[in-house]
Amino acid sequence: MELPYVPCLGGDINQDIKVSIIISEWLGYFLLYESMLKTVVFARDKWLEPGGIMLPDKATMYVCAAEDLKMKNERIDFWNNVYGFDMSVIRDVAQREAIVDVIDAEAICTNAVPIHKIDILKCTQEAMSFDSSFILHATRNDYIHAFVVFFECAFTQIHKPLVISTSPFAPYTHWKQTIFYLEDTLKICKGEKIDASLKCRPNTKNARDLDIDITLKIQGKFCTMEWGSSYRLR
């Protein structure tokens, strides 16, 4: 089948034109950063013919927890004493910034669970926002300094399905992982659980940015705590 030439989805296009396949690279840090999913949904609804193919067509976000004291000291706690000066006001700001970086797979000390799934063939623009509750279980005795979010993107409509993963256990990608440092350190024993929630929504002043709220509750042998914080990914 010969497909019609579409020079630019943002240009002046015949309203009746339909295409069989839409290929897009809308993935951002934390999957949703920059809000590019909205343009893909718009293009799908406007130009994809019934039964058409989206590449990629599935995406899933995951969360786990990690021991990361060294980097937390360098990025966050550093501001408590900057060459003898108390700059803890900046520390408070730094602690609420989501950090995009690579985390060592050996630092992960819980299981990973899905928190948001997107079917790009069916989703609406509201998929940019979600509120997910989850439970993590410790895989060893350790300290927890951060939550870590990564995603997988799947091409399931092709002859040989393909999955791209940004997991700490997968090969490096430029999306890396997204790290949310906790204000306090959690001490956890193998098998203990963390009850938590993560809420995400585009920032009201800059839709490219994301506002993310995290809460947690733990009742363990050495640590009992309820805590929550708001973060910004920009």
Secondary structure, DSSP 8 states (H G I E B T S, - for coil): ------S-TTS---TT--EEEEE----BTTBTTT-THHHHHHHHHHHEEEEEEEES-EEEEEEEEE--HHHHHHHTGGGG-BTTB--HHHHHHHHTB-EEE---GGGB-B--EEEEEEETTT--GGGG-EEEEEEEEBSSSEEEEEEEEEEEEEE-SSSS-EEEE--TTS---TT-EEEEEEEEEEEE-TT-EEEEEEEEEE-SS-TTSEEEEEEEEEE-SS-EEEEEEEEEE-
